[in-house]
Amino acid sequence: MLTGKKLFQTVVFSEILQGLRLTFKHMLRGKVITQQYPREKPKLPDGWRGAIVHLRYDDGTEKCVGCALCEAACPSHCITVISAERPDLPQKRIAETYILDMTKCVFCGFCVQACPVNALAASKEYELATGDKRKLVMTKESMLTLGDRYFPVREKRPVYSGERINLFEGLKAAGFPHAEKGHG
């Protein structure tokens, strides 16, 4: 059973009146607290994880080696990687197809942490709103374009010695040993 004071507070909605009093107190001060978003862009912290982007080396080649560790690390299964062999270097691979579905991404950063060659990075891109969700399915090319915009400074591509390339060519010509199933 409600007492007289509790009944009065319930009927008058005292909690709402307290909130309105606080709102009017701040509103009448004249000092704007709210950020005026479209005109003023927010200053994002360094740890901000926005859209995931692909990075390039200084000569313009992509860093991704198509290992699919990012795909394995992704908890929401929004990454699809199909790799292929690079034509210019023996036994080196690239991501022939890379698809990132931003509608499923939870921006956890596990894919960035899992990448062994630092080919992925989290950009500060936060304006991802669109009327067509198909635009949020990012391909390798769109991710490289975003990477060029947010990370213009690129690291130098590693140089492979002729001796190392010859070793791989010899192994490739001789045929790599394959493990047979069931033999331990």
N, C-alpha and C positions, 0 to 999 in steps of 0.2 A: 504494500500500500504506500502511495506517495504522501509525503508530508506536505504541509502548506508551502514551504520554501521550494521543495523539489517540483511540486506541481506548477508553481509560478514560473520557474526556470524552464520547464518543459513547454508550457503554453507560450511563453514569450520568445522562445528560442534564444536563450542568453548566449550560447556559444557563437551563434551566427552574429549577434550584435557585437560581441567582443572582437570577432574577426573583422567586421566592418569598421569598427572604431580604429583598429590598427591600420587598416587600408587607408582610411581617410586621413589619419595622422601623417602617413608617409606621402600621400597624394598632395596634401596641402602645403608641404614643405617647399615644393617647386623643384627639388633636386631629382633628376631623372636617374632611376636605378636600373631600369630595364634597358638592355642593349637593343639598339635600333637595327635589327639584323640586316635587312636588305642593303641599307646604306653603309652600315659599319660591319665589317667582317670580324668574327671572333679571333682572338689570339689563341691558337691551339698550343697545348703543352708539347714538349719534345717527345713524350711517350705516346702521343696520339696515334691510333691505328685507324687509318682511313682505308681507302681502296688499295688493294694489293696490286703492285706494278712489277713489270719485268725490267731488269737493268741490262745495259750494254757495256762492252769494253770501249776503250778510247778509239779503236779503229772502226767502231760501229757494229761489230758482231755481237750477237746476243750471248749472255753468260750461261743461259740454261742448257744443261747437258741432257735433259730428258730422263733423269733417273727416277722420277715419280715418287720421291720421298715426301714431297709436299702432299701428293694425293693420299699417301698412306697415313700421314699425320693429321689430315683434316678430319675433325670430329663430325662435321655436317655433310661430308661427302659431296662437296660442291666443286671439286677440281677433277678434271679429266686430262690425262697426259698420254699422248701417243708419241713414242720416240722413233727415231730413224737414225741410220748411220750417216755421219758427215761425209760428204764426197771428197773434201780436201784433206782430211786427216784420217789415217787408218785407226780403227778401233775407237773412234770418238763418236759420241752420239749427240743429237740435238732433239729438241722437242719439235716434232713435225706439226703436231696439233696440240694446242694448250687451250683449254676452255675453263673459265671460272664463272660460275653462276652466282652473281652477287645477291640474288634473292634468297639464297640458302646460306650465304656466308655469315658467320657470327663474329667476324673480326677478332678472332682470338689470337692470331699471330703465330699459331703453331707451324704453319707452312713456311713462314719466314725463318723461324728457328731451325726447322728441319733441313733447309736447303744447304747442301755441303759446299756450294760454290758462290754463295751470297748473290744469287740471281734474282731473288725476290726481295721486295721491301714494302713497307707500309707507307703509303703517301699521306698527305694531309688533305686529300680529296674527300669532302664530306657532302657535297651537293650532288647527291645521286638520285634525286627525285625525278621521275619521268611518268608519263601517262601510258607508256608501253613497256611492259616488263621484259620484253625481248631485247631491249636496249641495255639491260643490266646483265646480259650474258656476254662476258668479255672474252674476246679472242686474244691470241698471242700478239697480234698486231696492235690492237687497241691498248693492251697492257704495256707494250713497248713505247707507244706514243705518250701515254701517261708517265711512264718512267723517264722519258726524255724531258718532259716538262718539269717534273718535280726533282729530278736528280741530274742536273746538267753536267756536273763534275763526274767524270768516269775514271775508273781505275784502269791501269795499263794491262793489256792482254799478255798472259804468260807466253814465253817463247819456248818452243819445243826444239830441242837440238836435233841435228840430222842423225846422230847416233841412235837416239830414242825412236825416231820415226823409222829408221832402217830395222831396228829390233822388232817393232810391231809389224812391219811389212814382211819380215822373215817368218815371224810366228803365224801371220795370216796365210802366207803361201804354204807353210808346212801343215797348217790345220791345227786349230787349238784342240787340246785334249778335252774330251767330254766325260763327265761322270755318268756311269751307267746306273740306272735305277735298280735298287735292291742290293747293290754291292757296297759294303761299308768299309 
